[in-house]
Amino acid sequence: RIRVKYFDYLETIYDYNPAYPFGADTRGRDWFYVLWSGARVSLLIALAVSAINLAIGVIVGSIAGYFGGATDLIIERISEIIAGLPFLAIITLLILRFGSSPGVVIFAFAISGWLGISSLTRTQFYRYKSREYVLAARTLGAADLRIMYRHILPNAVGTLITSFVLYIPSVIFSESTFSFLGIINYTDVNSVGRMLSDAQARLRVDASLGFLVLFPAIFVSLLMLSFNLFGNGLRDAFNPSLRGVEE
């Protein structure tokens, strides 16, 4: 039996030596490629969840804030019931019943993720619905739907965009945490949290594989820091009076 070093074989026969900038794991996979494949999954899930929650939250919050009264009371009670449901139980039951596909994970995050955006939109509508231009539009016979989405919502869009940007890193962190704990386990793709879990398990066997934990951890840290700085910049741009204020 003859053992051949595969990289030396490629360099000798094909004059090609593959470069692994982040190294390779114990199975010979390029850790750079695995990291960016996992990042793609995490980003797609975070963007999809944020877009769905933004749409639901804006619709529900605008209705509650504009009409107020009994409508607002009913929506608030329903929101309190949904907020009381433990997210860990929701995502665990959905995964056990329907599997751990990205669609199931997105649905689990979308069940209660819109509550914060809904509350923010409701506050903004209460703030602007009594302004003079809104009263003038109502006096001229504008419909409620036109007043809501033509006169009030554009004034609140800056705050909503900022919340949307700041919500993305929180979804990425939550998805990575549940993947790291093994609750979310995609069958055909890797996520950043799953990479950290596998790297930690291999690190216990061989201490020289510390780079397997280092690069995904740096990526998650830089990603969350970037989105938070970008969100704070948007907040300052849309509302200069909040510049330098910590939320």
C-alpha positions in Angstrom: 0.0 0.0 0.0 1.3 3.4 -1.0 0.3 6.7 0.8 0.4 9.8 -1.3 0.1 13.4 -0.1 -2.7 14.7 -2.1 -1.5 18.3 -2.3 2.0 17.1 -3.4 0.3 14.9 -6.0 -1.7 17.8 -7.4 1.4 20.0 -7.6 3.5 17.3 -9.3 0.9 16.2 -11.8 -1.2 19.3 -12.5 1.2 22.0 -11.2 -1.6 23.2 -9.0 -1.6 23.6 -5.2 -4.9 24.7 -3.6 -4.6 27.5 -1.1 -6.7 27.4 2.0 -6.5 30.9 3.6 -8.4 29.8 6.7 -6.9 26.3 6.8 -8.9 23.1 6.5 -10.7 21.0 9.0 -10.1 17.3 9.8 -12.1 16.2 6.8 -10.1 18.4 4.4 -12.7 21.0 3.7 -11.7 24.5 2.9 -12.7 26.4 6.1 -13.0 29.7 4.2 -15.5 28.2 1.8 -17.5 26.5 4.6 -17.5 29.8 6.5 -18.9 31.8 3.6 -21.5 29.1 2.8 -22.7 29.3 6.4 -22.6 33.1 6.4 -24.8 33.0 3.3 -27.4 30.9 5.1 -27.4 33.0 8.2 -27.7 36.3 6.2 -30.5 35.0 4.0 -32.5 33.8 7.0 -31.8 37.1 8.9 -32.9 39.2 5.9 -36.0 37.1 5.2 -37.1 37.2 8.9 -36.4 40.9 9.2 -38.4 41.7 6.0 -41.4 39.5 7.1 -41.4 40.9 10.6 -41.2 44.5 9.2 -44.1 44.0 6.9 -46.3 42.4 9.6 -45.2 44.8 12.3 -45.9 47.9 10.1 -49.4 46.7 9.1 -50.5 45.7 12.6 -48.9 48.6 14.3 -50.3 51.2 11.9 -53.8 49.8 12.4 -53.5 49.8 16.1 -52.0 53.3 16.3 -54.2 55.0 13.8 -57.6 53.7 14.9 -56.9 53.3 18.6 -59.7 52.5 21.0 -61.1 49.0 20.9 -59.0 48.0 17.9 -55.8 49.0 19.7 -57.0 47.2 22.9 -57.7 43.9 21.0 -54.4 44.0 19.1 -52.5 44.7 22.3 -54.1 41.8 24.1 -53.3 39.4 21.2 -49.7 40.8 21.2 -49.4 40.1 24.9 -50.5 36.5 24.4 -48.0 35.9 21.6 -45.3 37.6 23.6 -45.9 35.2 26.5 -45.2 32.2 24.3 -41.6 31.0 25.0 -39.6 31.1 21.7 -37.5 28.1 22.7 -40.6 26.0 22.9 -42.0 27.3 19.7 -38.9 26.6 17.6 -38.3 23.2 19.2 -41.8 22.0 18.5 -41.8 23.3 14.9 -38.4 21.6 14.2 -39.6 18.3 15.8 -42.8 18.4 13.7 -41.6 19.8 10.4 -37.9 19.4 10.4 -35.0 21.8 10.5 -35.3 23.5 7.1 -34.6 27.2 6.6 -38.3 27.8 5.9 -39.3 26.3 9.3 -36.7 28.5 11.0 -37.9 31.6 9.3 -41.5 30.8 10.2 -40.5 30.3 13.9 -38.7 33.6 14.1 -41.6 35.4 12.3 -44.3 34.2 14.8 -43.3 36.7 17.5 -40.5 38.7 16.0 -42.9 41.4 14.6 -44.1 42.5 18.1 -41.3 45.0 18.6 -41.7 46.6 15.2 -45.5 46.7 15.7 -45.1 48.5 19.0 -42.7 51.0 17.5 -45.0 51.7 14.5 -48.0 52.1 16.9 -46.0 54.7 18.9 -45.1 56.6 15.7 -48.7 56.6 14.5 -49.9 57.9 17.8 -47.3 60.6 17.5 -48.2 61.9 14.1 -51.9 61.2 13.6 -53.0 64.4 15.3 -50.7 66.7 13.3 -52.1 69.5 11.3 -51.4 68.1 7.9 -53.2 64.8 8.9 -56.2 66.8 10.1 -56.1 68.8 6.8 -56.0 65.6 4.7 -59.0 64.2 6.7 -60.9 67.4 6.3 -60.4 67.3 2.5 -61.9 63.8 2.5 -58.8 61.6 2.2 -59.5 57.9 3.0 -58.0 56.4 6.1 -55.7 54.1 4.1 -54.3 57.1 2.2 -53.7 59.1 5.4 -52.0 56.1 7.0 -49.6 55.2 4.2 -49.3 58.5 2.4 -49.1 61.1 5.2 -48.1 59.3 8.5 -46.0 56.4 7.5 -43.4 58.4 5.5 -42.6 60.4 8.7 -41.9 57.2 10.6 -40.0 55.4 7.9 -36.6 56.6 9.2 -37.1 55.0 12.6 -38.5 51.8 11.0 -35.5 51.5 8.7 -33.1 51.9 11.6 -35.0 49.2 13.5 -34.9 46.9 10.5 -31.1 47.2 10.2 -30.6 46.7 13.9 -32.9 43.7 14.0 -30.8 41.8 11.5 -27.8 41.2 13.8 -30.1 40.0 16.6 -31.6 37.4 14.3 -28.1 36.3 13.2 -27.0 36.0 16.8 -30.1 34.0 17.8 -29.9 31.7 14.8 -26.2 31.1 15.5 -26.9 30.4 19.2 -29.6 27.8 18.5 -27.4 26.2 15.8 -24.5 26.1 18.2 -26.7 24.4 20.8 -27.9 21.9 18.2 -31.5 22.9 18.2 -31.3 24.1 14.6 -29.4 21.5 12.5 -29.7 22.0 8.7 -29.3 18.7 6.8 -27.7 19.9 3.6 -26.0 23.2 4.6 -23.8 24.6 7.4 -24.5 27.7 9.4 -22.0 29.7 11.4 -23.3 28.5 14.7 -23.0 24.9 13.6 -19.5 25.5 12.5 -18.6 26.8 16.0 -20.2 23.7 17.5 -18.3 21.3 15.3 -15.1 23.3 15.8 -15.4 23.2 19.6 -16.0 19.4 19.5 -12.8 19.0 17.4 -10.9 21.4 19.5 -11.3 19.1 22.5 -9.5 16.3 20.6 -6.7 18.4 19.0 -5.7 21.7 20.5 -4.0 22.8 17.3 -7.3 23.2 15.6 -8.1 26.5 17.4 -8.4 28.4 14.1 -11.6 26.5 13.4 -13.2 28.4 16.3 -11.3 31.6 15.7 -12.5 32.6 12.2 -16.2 31.9 12.7 -16.2 33.8 16.0 -14.4 36.8 14.4 -16.8 36.8 11.5 -19.9 36.8 13.8 -18.4 39.6 15.9 -17.5 41.8 13.0 -20.9 41.2 11.3 -22.9 42.2 14.4 -20.6 45.2 15.0 -21.0 46.4 11.4 -24.7 46.2 11.4 -25.0 48.0 14.7 -22.7 50.8 13.5 -24.6 51.0 10.3 -27.9 51.2 12.1 -26.7 53.9 14.5 -25.5 55.8 11.5 -28.9 55.6 9.9 -30.5 56.7 13.1 -28.3 59.8 13.3 -29.0 60.5 9.6 -32.8 60.3 9.9 -32.9 62.0 13.3 -29.9 64.2 14.1 -31.3 65.0 17.5 -30.4 61.5 18.7 -26.8 61.8 17.5 -24.5 60.4 20.2 -27.3 59.0 22.3 -27.0 55.4 23.4 -30.1 53.3 23.1 
